[in-house]
């Protein structure tokens, strides 16, 4: 009965993932949108470390980790973010709340596997500006919504007692919607141009994980993963119309024929990504790790929707983090069994706006609160900044509250008694 109930919960929550908008950033107008972190909250609270693996938590970014799972794990993560967007002259706040992942991870004897859904990227912005002189001013509006979701299937197989190999296949799907509007003072109708892309396609991820015991109490962990470049098919539509400022009725409506331009169907790249990490810790006591990520995004292009002020470069990120448990075996002190996590990350973003390369830094803190059995809830706070106020850009200061639920169960165990 427990399995059935959680399966229904998973199905209901999946419909919410597909309807969400997880970004309120002007910088989400580039690429496939603002790229989301695709791991669990426990991993995110350690700066995004994929190198740490244990037997009761899913590691969504590292399929090799499924080989070490001992319990079936249902995982769900949500976040609430406040984004302060500031230019030299003004600032505003935007709030978003969204799901980060839904997953089921299952040990099956000689291997482990998992499946679920993850929002891969999000688009969500609205920018307005006034040009011209008094008496003939023009309001320009730029907005975008949508994003890319991934459904995935991961398998991890132990090669030796200390080494495993894993693979993930992702099916990517979603919609990107961009609209440009212009309103001229004294003219009732505004003009709009919309660009919409429906995306779909597959990509793969391979990883290896090693866990080497040292003097029984300590463990050295290492991880390497490789995601080759893949292409998404984009079915495109472009519509031009005029609309009254006083009503929602359309005055003129023209659907652009994209076939002669070769833009009816185009391709968008999912960039090649490499991750490598190493960490060391004492069993059920503490862990510290370091990870380096490379994303080859310099050659990304979107022939259908091109932004003149945006270009791309390779993205590089490093992160360091870990956890500490005061006393894992304590029966009298709840807070002694809490997992205290911390992380620091810095990223050379793949986005260049107005010829200015963007960077992002973040710091995170979290707690793994034990529930009944080996289940737990992971609660954490992340502070980050990106961009700058100069050169017609904006500086974003984000505060994110992230909560993840990890519920454990035992499957595929033979009964000793009927």
C-alpha positions in Angstrom: 0.0 0.0 0.0 2.9 2.4 0.8 4.3 1.8 -2.7 1.0 2.5 -4.4 0.3 5.7 -2.5 3.7 7.2 -3.3 3.4 6.2 -6.9 0.1 8.2 -7.1 1.9 11.1 -5.4 4.6 11.0 -8.0 2.2 11.1 -10.9 0.2 14.1 -9.4 3.4 16.1 -8.7 4.7 15.5 -12.2 1.9 17.5 -13.7 3.0 20.4 -11.4 6.5 20.3 -12.8 5.3 20.7 -16.3 3.3 23.8 -15.5 5.9 25.7 -13.4 8.1 28.7 -14.2 11.3 28.6 -12.3 13.0 31.8 -13.3 12.6 35.5 -12.9 16.0 36.5 -14.4 16.6 38.8 -17.4 19.7 36.5 -18.1 17.3 33.6 -18.8 16.8 35.1 -22.3 20.0 33.4 -23.5 20.6 29.8 -24.5 18.0 27.3 -23.4 17.2 29.6 -20.5 18.5 29.7 -16.9 20.1 26.3 -16.4 18.9 24.6 -13.2 21.0 22.5 -10.9 19.9 18.9 -11.6 20.8 17.2 -8.3 19.1 16.8 -5.0 18.8 19.4 -2.2 21.3 17.5 -0.1 23.8 17.8 -2.9 22.9 21.5 -3.5 23.5 22.3 0.1 27.1 21.1 -0.3 27.8 23.5 -3.1 26.6 21.1 -5.8 29.0 18.2 -5.0 28.1 15.1 -7.0 31.1 13.2 -5.7 29.6 12.2 -2.4 27.6 8.9 -2.4 26.0 6.9 0.3 23.5 4.0 0.5 20.3 5.9 1.4 20.3 9.0 -0.9 19.8 9.3 -4.6 22.5 11.2 -6.5 20.7 12.3 -9.6 23.7 13.8 -11.4 25.8 10.7 -10.9 24.2 7.4 -12.2 27.1 5.3 -11.0 26.0 6.1 -7.4 22.9 3.9 -7.9 25.1 0.8 -7.6 25.7 1.6 -3.9 22.0 2.1 -2.9 20.6 -0.2 -0.2 17.0 1.3 0.1 14.4 2.4 -2.3 14.2 6.2 -2.1 11.4 8.5 -3.1 12.8 12.1 -3.5 11.1 15.4 -4.1 12.6 18.9 -3.9 11.1 22.4 -4.0 12.5 25.9 -3.8 11.4 29.4 -3.1 13.6 32.2 -4.5 13.7 35.9 -4.0 15.6 37.7 -6.7 16.7 41.3 -6.2 17.4 42.8 -9.7 19.3 46.1 -9.6 20.6 48.5 -12.1 22.5 51.8 -11.5 19.2 53.7 -11.2 16.6 51.3 -9.8 15.9 47.9 -8.4 13.0 45.5 -8.0 12.3 42.1 -6.4 10.8 39.0 -8.0 9.7 35.9 -6.2 9.4 32.4 -7.7 8.5 29.0 -6.3 9.0 25.7 -8.2 9.7 22.0 -8.0 13.4 21.0 -8.5 13.0 17.2 -9.0 10.8 14.2 -8.6 12.6 10.8 -8.5 12.4 7.2 -7.5 15.6 5.2 -6.9 15.6 1.5 -6.5 18.3 -1.1 -5.6 17.7 -4.3 -7.5 20.3 -6.8 -6.3 23.2 -6.7 -8.7 22.5 -3.2 -9.9 20.5 -0.1 -9.0 18.3 2.1 -11.1 16.2 5.3 -10.9 13.7 7.4 -12.9 12.1 10.7 -12.6 11.6 14.2 -14.0 13.8 17.3 -13.6 13.3 20.9 -14.9 16.5 21.3 -16.9 16.2 25.0 -17.7 13.8 27.9 -17.2 12.9 31.1 -19.0 11.1 33.8 -17.2 11.7 37.6 -17.7 10.0 40.8 -18.7 12.0 43.9 -19.6 10.6 47.3 -20.5 12.3 50.5 -21.7 11.2 53.9 -23.1 12.9 55.5 -26.2 12.3 58.6 -28.2 11.5 62.2 -27.0 8.6 63.8 -25.2 5.5 63.6 -27.4 6.7 60.7 -29.4 7.9 58.2 -26.9 7.9 54.5 -27.6 7.6 51.7 -25.0 9.6 48.6 -25.8 8.7 45.4 -24.0 10.6 42.1 -24.1 9.4 39.0 -22.3 9.9 35.2 -22.3 8.5 32.1 -20.6 8.9 28.4 -20.7 11.8 26.0 -20.3 13.1 22.5 -20.9 12.2 19.4 -18.8 14.0 16.1 -18.6 12.5 12.7 -17.9 15.4 10.3 -17.2 16.2 6.6 -16.6 19.5 5.9 -14.8 21.3 2.6 -14.1 24.3 1.9 -11.9 26.3 -1.3 -11.9 29.1 -2.3 -9.5 32.3 -3.4 -11.3 34.1 -4.2 -8.2 33.5 -3.8 -4.5 34.9 -0.2 -4.6 34.1 0.9 -8.2 30.9 1.3 -10.2 29.8 2.5 -13.6 26.5 4.2 -14.5 24.5 5.7 -17.4 21.6 8.0 -17.8 19.3 8.5 -20.8 17.3 11.8 -20.8 14.3 12.7 -22.9 14.2 16.5 -23.2 11.0 18.3 -24.0 9.5 21.8 -23.5 8.5 25.1 -25.0 10.3 28.4 -25.3 8.1 31.5 -25.9 9.5 34.9 -26.6 7.5 38.1 -27.3 8.6 41.6 -28.3 6.1 44.4 -28.1 6.2 48.1 -29.1 3.7 50.9 -28.1 4.0 54.4 -29.6 2.6 57.3 -27.7 -0.7 58.5 -29.2 -1.3 55.3 -31.2 -4.0 52.9 -29.9 -2.6 49.7 -31.3 0.7 48.1 -30.2 2.7 45.8 -32.5 3.9 42.3 -31.3 6.2 39.7 -32.6 6.2 36.2 -31.0 8.6 33.4 -31.4 7.7 30.0 -30.1 9.8 26.8 -30.2 8.7 23.3 -29.2 11.7 21.2 -28.2 12.4 17.5 -28.0 15.3 15.1 -28.1 17.6 12.7 -26.3 20.9 13.0 -24.5 23.1 10.7 -22.5 25.3 10.8 -19.4 28.0 8.4 -18.3 29.7 8.3 -14.9 32.1 6.3 -12.7 32.3 6.3 -8.9 34.9 4.9 -6.6 34.6 4.5 -2.8 37.9 3.4 -1.2 37.8 2.5 2.6 40.9 3.6 4.6 41.5 2.0 8.0 37.8 1.1 8.3 36.7 4.5 9.6 37.6 6.7 6.6 36.6 6.7 3.0 38.1 8.3 -0.1 35.6 9.0 -2.8 36.1 10.0 -6.5 33.7 10.7 -9.4 34.0 11.4 -13.1 31.1 12.0 -15.5 30.8 12.8 -19.1 27.8 14.1 -21.1 28.4 14.3 -24.8 26.9 17.0 -26.9 23.4 16.3 -28.2 20.9 18.1 -30.4 17.3 19.0 -29.7 14.8 19.3 -32.5 13.0 22.7 -32.4 9.7 23.1 -34.2 9.2 26.9 -34.6 6.3 29.3 -35.1 6.5 33.0 -35.6 3.5 35.3 -35.4 3.2 39.1 -36.0 0.1 40.9 -34.8 -1.3 44.2 -33.5 -3.4 44.6 -30.4 -5.3 47.5 -28.8 -4.0 48.8 -25.5 -7.6 49.1 -24.2 -8.7 45.5 -25.0 -7.3 42.1 -25.8 -8.8 42.0 -29.3 -6.4 41.5 -32.2 -6.5 44.0 -35.1 -4.1 42.2 -37.5 -2.7 38.7 -37.3 0.0 37.2 -39.6 1.7 33.8 -39.2 5.1 34.0 -40.8 5.9 31.2 -43.3 9.3 30.0 -41.9 9.8 27.1 -44.4 11.4 29.3 -47.2 13.8 30.7 -44.6 14.8 27.2 -43.4 13.6 28.1 -39.9 10.5 25.9 -39.5 12.6 23.2 -38.0 16.0 23.9 -36.4 18.4 22.3 -33.9 19.6 23.5 -30.5 22.5 22.0 -28.7 22.7 20.5 -25.2 26.3 21.3 -24.4 29.0 18.7 -23.7 29.6 18.6 -20.0 32.4 17.1 -17.9 32.4 16.8 -14.1 35.2 15.5 -11.8 35.4 15.4 -8.1 37.2 14.0 -5.1 36.4 13.9 -1.4 37.5 12.4 1.9 35.6 11.7 5.1 35.0 9.7 8.3 32.1 7.3 8.2 28.8 8.9 9.4 30.8 11.8 10.9 32.2 14.3 8.4 33.1 14.7 4.7 34.8 17.4 2.6 35.0 17.4 -1.1 36.0 19.4 -4.2 34.5 19.3 -7.7 35.3 20.9 -11.1 32.7 21.2 -13.9 33.3 22.1 -17.6 30.4 23.0 -19.9 31.4 23.5 -23.6 28.8 26.1 -24.4 30.9 28.5 -26.6 29.4 27.3 -29.9 25.7 27.4 -28.9 23.5 29.2 -31.4 19.8 29.7 -32.0 19.2 30.5 -35.6 15.5 31.0 -35.1 15.7 33.4 -32.1 19.0 35.4 -32.1 19.8 38.1 -29.6 22.3 40.7 -31.0 23.7 41.5 -27.5 24.2 37.9 -26.4 27.1 35.6 -27.2 28.5 32.5 -25.5 31.7 31.0 -24.1 32.6 27.8 -22.3 31.3 27.7 -18.7 33.6 26.6 -15.8 32.6 26.0 -12.2 34.3 24.8 -9.1 32.6 23.9 -5.8 33.8 22.9 -2.4 31.5 21.5 0.4 30.8 18.8 2.9 28.9 17.9 6.0 29.3 17.2 9.8 27.3 14.9 12.1 27.8 15.5 15.8 26.7 12.0 17.0 24.9 9.7 14.5 24.1 7.1 17.1 22.6 9.4 19.7 19.1 8.3 21.0 18.6 11.2 23.4 19.6 14.3 21.4 17.8 14.9 18.2 20.2 17.7 17.0 23.2 15.5 17.5 21.8 13.3 14.7 21.2 16.2 12.3 23.5 16.4 9.2 24.9 19.9 8.9 25.9 20.8 5.4 27.8 23.7 3.8 29.1 24.6 0.4 30.7 27.3 -1.7 30.7 27.6 -5.5 32.0 29.9 -8.2 31.1 29.9 -11.8 32.3 31.5 -15.0 28.9 31.5 -16.8 28.6 30.6 -20.4 26.7 33.9 -21.1 28.2 37.1 -22.5 25.9 40.1 -22.5 26.8 43.5 -24.1 30.3 42.0 -24.5 30.6 41.5 -20.7 31.3 38.0 -19.5 29.1 37.0 -16.5 30.1 35.3 -13.3 28.2 33.8 -10.4 29.1 33.0 -6.9 27.1 31.3 -4.2 27.3 30.0 -0.6 24.9 27.5 0.9 24.0 26.0 4.3 21.7 23.1 5.1 20.4 20.6 7.6 19.4 17.0 7.1 16.7 16.3 9.7 16.0 12.7 10.5 12.5 11.3 10.2 11.2 7.8 11.0 13.5 5.0 9.9 16.2 6.3 7.6 14.0 8.9 5.9 14.9 12.6 6.2 14.1 16.1 5.2 16.8 18.4 3.9 16.3 22.1 4.5 18.8 24.8 3.4 19.5 28.3 2.4 21.5 29.5 -0.6 22.8 33.0 -1.2 24.2 33.9 -4.6 25.0 36.9 -6.9 25.6 37.3 -10.6 25.9 40.1 -13.2 26.8 43.7 -12.5 25.1 47.1 -12.5 27.5 48.8 -15.0 27.4 48.7 -18.9 23.6 48.5 -19.1 23.4 45.2 -17.2 21.8 44.3 -13.9 23.1 42.7 -10.7 21.0 39.8 -9.3 21.1 38.9 -5.6 19.3 35.7 -4.9 18.1 34.1 -1.7 16.8 30.6 -2.1 15.1 28.4 0.4 15.4 24.8 -0.7 13.6 21.8 0.9 14.0 18.2 -0.1 12.2 15.1 1.1 13.9 11.7 1.0 11.6 8.8 2.0 13.1 5.3 2.2 11.5 1.8 1.8 12.7 -1.7 1.3 11.9 -3.5 -1.9 12.9 -6.9 -3.4 13.7 -8.5 0.0 12.4 -12.1 0.2 10.2 -12.8 3.2 11.5 -15.4 5.7 8.0 -16.1 7.0 4.6 -16.3 5.2 
